[in-house]
Every structure is written in structure tokens, then in C-alpha cells.
Amino acid sequence: MKTPLFFLFLALSFSLFCQNEQLLEKKQQKTTHLVGISMGVNDFHLRDEYLSPHIFSKPMFSSGLTYQVQSKKLLQEVDLSYSFGHPDSNIQIRDVTEKTGFVSYSILHTFFEKKISGNPVQLSLGTGISSFIAHTNFIGRDEKYKYDWDEQSWYTSNSINLLFRSEYMLISGKSFFLQVTMPFFSLISRPENGHVWNDDNLKVINSILQVESQGKPEFFFKNPVFFSQIGYKQPIGKNFDLRFNYQFNYISSNRPLPLKMYMNQFMTQLDFLF
């Protein structure tokens, strides 16, 4: 009797194991929706020679909103972000207000999966579209004649992007990920605007539509631009994840005079999964 019972126990165990594997596979294939809200600090640096030869920098407030649709092989994502602050310079004292905004849609397909040290690694490639806007309000003070002057600078890009993403999955839903976005073709608007004594420039000072209408095509090799992100995800409940993200973004332009900006963003994100 012991031998049949032993084989019956093995058969039941094997059946339960197969059922668990099937449930896990179905769970992995199930489409998951995610909404994430993030807040943090943007360590912003700007050198816009149209306004000043000096570098202006300061940590700024940053926020973001993310929506994801994740299946076994496909990831679709919509991202929005906004930063606001007052960068300054020790060399040249000015009253500067900086605003940046970013919106993107991307779709990535997993082309490689392998286990390293017993944990899955996924590599994905994709494409997407995005828009980035930076607006600088630059107020100077003439101490001799006691008056202020106001200049403004815009940078906008509407881009077609290439994306690469890797994710290393740990136990209990934890994971590390890296994502790089490279705009390979963009419509860049960098108008010669802001000087209050120029009637043509006055048209674009407070009109984003006028700014966008001046966009000119550029490929990535002319003025390099890229966005990168490294993050860690930690489940904190059945339907919630907590993420810690570091983002490095670099932007350059040569019209009408050289502009370079880079951002180190440190963000905390709360995700709701459904």
C-alpha cells in the first residue's frame, strides 16, 4: 500500500506544480495597466549664449505622470513631465525663471529573454514620438539707469525616437531597469526671440504656436540629444509599486547661438496596477 500511495502523492504533487506553472504563465501573459505619479528634484544646468555666456543652474521642482500597458512581449507607455524653478549664476546675477515640459508615447518589443543567476533579464527595442519644451524668462537690471529689461528664449523639439530598454527581475516583483531614448529626427524650433525692441520677436514671446511654426528638421548627428533613465521597482502591496528613478537628459542646439542644457532628475514614483 505504501508504494501506490507514494506514487499517488508524486502524481498529485506534479499535477499541482503544473497547475502553478500554468497560472504563473497566464499571469505573465496577462495585460497589466499601470498609472504612476512621480515627484522629485531636477538638478538643472543651462548655458544659452543667446541670453548669456555663463552657466545658470539650480535644483528645480519636477513632477511626472505615467501610463503603461504591459503584456508578455510588448510595453506601451505615455509619459508627461513638468519642471519649474529659478536657476542662477554666481558670476552674473539675473532673475531667471525656467519651465520645461515633456510628453511622449513609446512602444517597445522584447527581443531577448534569458536568466542570469536564476533571475530573468529582458532586452527590448522600440520607437516613439515626443515633444519637449523649454522656456527661459531672463530679467536683467541696469543699475546705472535704474531699469529692468526682459528677454526670453525658447527651445522646442518634436521628435521621432529610437528606444532601448533592459530589465533585470528579482524575487517578489522587484526589478532594476535602464531605458535610453535617442531622437533620430526632430523638428527643432529655436527662434531668435525675446528682445523686446524687435517687433518680429515680440510675436513669439508669449505664443507657443508661433514658436512651433518656426521648427526646422534636424537629424541626431547635427545636435545630439538623448534621454536616459535608471530605476528600481519595489512592490508595496497587491496593486501598488514604489519606484526610485534617476534620469539624465542632454539637449544641444546651435541656433541662433549655441545652447546646451542637461538635467539630473531624482524622482520617487507611486504606481497603481490594475
C-alpha positions in Angstrom: 0.0 0.0 0.0 2.8 2.4 0.7 4.2 2.2 -2.9 0.8 3.1 -4.6 0.3 5.9 -2.1 3.8 7.2 -2.7 3.2 7.3 -6.5 -0.2 8.9 -5.9 1.4 11.6 -3.8 4.0 12.2 -6.5 1.3 12.4 -9.2 -0.7 14.9 -7.1 2.4 17.0 -6.4 3.4 17.0 -10.1 -0.2 18.0 -11.1 -0.2 20.9 -8.6 3.2 22.0 -9.8 2.0 22.0 -13.4 -1.1 24.0 -12.4 1.0 26.6 -10.6 3.3 26.9 -13.6 0.3 27.4 -15.9 -1.2 30.0 -13.6 2.2 31.8 -13.5 2.5 31.7 -17.3 -1.1 33.1 -17.7 -0.3 35.8 -15.1 2.8 36.7 -17.1 0.8 36.8 -20.4 -2.0 38.9 -18.8 -2.1 42.5 -19.8 -1.3 44.9 -16.9 -2.2 48.5 -16.8 -0.3 51.0 -14.7 -0.7 54.6 -13.7 2.2 56.3 -11.9 2.6 59.7 -10.3 6.1 61.0 -9.5 7.7 63.9 -7.8 11.3 64.9 -7.2 14.2 67.3 -7.9 15.6 68.3 -11.3 19.3 69.4 -11.0 19.1 71.8 -14.0 22.0 73.4 -15.9 21.7 75.8 -18.8 24.1 77.7 -21.0 22.2 79.7 -23.6 24.6 82.1 -25.3 21.7 83.9 -26.8 21.0 85.2 -23.3 24.3 85.0 -21.5 27.8 83.3 -21.9 27.5 82.0 -18.3 26.1 78.7 -16.9 22.9 79.0 -14.9 21.9 76.2 -12.6 19.9 75.2 -9.6 17.7 72.3 -8.3 14.1 72.7 -9.5 10.9 71.1 -8.7 9.9 68.2 -11.0 6.8 66.1 -11.4 5.5 63.4 -13.8 2.6 61.2 -14.8 3.0 57.8 -16.5 0.5 55.4 -18.1 1.7 51.9 -19.2 0.1 48.9 -20.8 2.3 45.8 -20.3 1.9 42.4 -21.9 4.4 39.5 -22.1 6.3 40.9 -25.1 5.0 44.4 -25.6 5.2 47.6 -23.5 3.4 50.8 -24.4 3.9 53.9 -22.4 2.7 57.5 -22.2 4.8 60.0 -20.2 4.3 63.6 -19.1 6.7 65.7 -17.0 7.0 69.2 -15.9 9.8 71.2 -14.1 9.8 74.7 -12.7 12.5 76.8 -11.0 14.8 79.7 -10.8 18.4 78.8 -11.9 21.0 81.4 -11.2 24.7 82.2 -11.6 27.4 83.4 -9.2 29.1 85.3 -12.0 26.1 87.2 -13.4 23.1 88.0 -11.2 19.9 87.8 -13.1 16.2 87.0 -12.2 15.7 83.8 -14.3 12.6 81.6 -14.5 12.8 78.3 -16.2 10.0 76.0 -17.3 10.3 72.6 -19.1 7.7 70.2 -20.3 7.9 66.8 -21.9 5.3 64.4 -23.4 6.0 61.1 -25.1 4.4 57.9 -26.5 6.6 54.8 -26.9 6.2 51.2 -27.8 8.8 48.5 -27.1 9.0 44.9 -28.0 11.0 42.3 -26.0 13.5 40.6 -28.4 15.7 38.8 -25.8 15.0 36.9 -22.6 17.5 34.9 -20.5 18.1 34.0 -16.9 21.2 35.3 -15.2 21.9 34.0 -11.7 18.5 32.5 -11.7 16.7 35.8 -12.5 15.1 36.8 -15.8 16.7 39.5 -18.0 14.7 41.2 -20.7 16.0 43.4 -23.6 13.6 45.5 -25.6 13.8 47.8 -28.6 11.2 50.3 -29.8 10.2 53.6 -31.2 8.0 56.5 -30.3 7.3 60.2 -30.6 7.8 63.0 -28.2 7.7 66.8 -27.6 10.0 68.8 -25.4 9.6 72.5 -24.5 12.0 74.7 -22.5 11.1 78.4 -21.9 13.6 80.8 -20.2 12.5 84.2 -18.9 15.6 86.3 -18.3 15.3 89.6 -16.5 18.3 91.9 -16.2 18.8 95.1 -14.1 20.6 98.2 -15.3 22.0 99.8 -12.1 23.2 102.9 -13.8 19.8 103.9 -15.3 17.7 102.0 -12.8 15.5 100.0 -15.1 14.9 96.3 -15.8 14.8 94.5 -19.2 13.1 91.3 -20.1 14.4 88.7 -22.6 13.1 85.2 -23.4 14.4 82.1 -25.0 12.5 79.1 -26.4 13.6 75.6 -27.3 11.1 73.1 -28.6 11.5 69.7 -30.3 9.0 67.3 -31.8 10.9 64.1 -32.4 10.7 60.5 -33.7 12.7 58.4 -31.3 14.5 55.1 -31.0 14.4 53.4 -27.6 16.4 50.6 -25.8 15.3 49.1 -22.5 16.7 46.4 -20.3 15.2 45.0 -17.1 16.6 42.6 -14.5 13.9 41.0 -12.4 14.5 39.9 -8.9 12.3 37.9 -6.5 8.9 39.1 -5.2 8.4 41.5 -8.2 11.5 43.7 -7.5 13.5 44.8 -10.6 16.1 47.2 -11.9 15.7 48.8 -15.3 17.6 51.0 -17.8 16.0 52.9 -20.6 17.6 55.1 -23.3 15.7 57.3 -25.7 17.5 58.8 -28.7 15.7 61.2 -31.0 17.0 60.5 -34.5 14.8 63.0 -36.4 13.3 66.2 -34.9 11.6 69.4 -35.8 13.6 72.0 -33.7 12.3 75.5 -33.0 14.9 77.8 -31.7 13.7 81.3 -32.9 15.6 84.5 -32.5 13.2 85.8 -30.0 12.9 87.7 -26.8 14.4 91.1 -27.5 11.6 93.5 -26.5 12.7 96.1 -29.0 12.3 93.8 -32.0 8.7 93.7 -33.4 9.2 90.3 -35.1 10.4 88.7 -31.9 7.5 90.1 -29.9 5.2 87.8 -31.9 6.7 84.7 -30.3 7.3 85.9 -26.7 4.0 84.6 -25.4 2.8 82.4 -28.2 3.9 78.7 -28.3 2.1 78.3 -31.6 4.3 81.0 -33.2 7.3 79.3 -31.7 6.3 75.8 -33.0 5.6 77.2 -36.5 9.4 78.0 -36.9 10.5 74.4 -36.5 13.3 73.1 -38.8 14.2 69.5 -39.4 17.4 68.1 -37.8 18.9 64.6 -37.6 20.6 63.4 -34.4 24.1 63.7 -35.6 23.8 67.5 -36.1 22.8 68.4 -32.5 23.0 65.4 -30.2 20.0 64.9 -27.8 19.3 61.9 -25.6 17.2 61.0 -22.5 18.1 58.2 -20.2 16.6 56.6 -17.1 17.7 54.1 -14.4 15.2 52.8 -11.9 14.4 50.4 -9.1 10.9 49.0 -8.5 9.7 47.6 -5.2 6.1 46.2 -4.7 4.5 47.7 -1.6 1.1 45.9 -1.8 -1.1 43.9 -4.1 -1.7 46.7 -6.6 1.0 49.2 -5.7 4.7 49.6 -6.6 7.2 52.1 -5.4 9.9 53.3 -7.9 13.1 55.3 -7.5 14.3 56.8 -10.7 17.4 58.7 -11.8 17.1 60.5 -15.2 19.9 62.2 -17.2 18.8 64.3 -20.1 21.1 66.2 -22.5 20.0 68.7 -25.2 22.0 70.8 -27.6 21.3 73.4 -30.3 23.3 75.9 -32.4 20.5 78.3 -33.5 20.6 81.3 -33.3 23.5 80.9 -30.9 24.7 77.7 -29.1 22.5 76.3 -26.3 23.3 73.3 -24.1 21.2 72.0 -21.2 21.4 68.9 -19.0 19.3 67.7 -16.2 19.9 65.2 -13.4 16.4 64.2 -12.1 15.8 62.2 -8.9 12.2 61.0 -8.8 10.1 58.9 -6.5 7.1 57.3 -8.2 4.0 55.6 -6.9 2.4 53.1 -9.3 -1.1 51.7 -9.2 -1.6 48.5 -11.2 -4.9 47.2 -12.5 
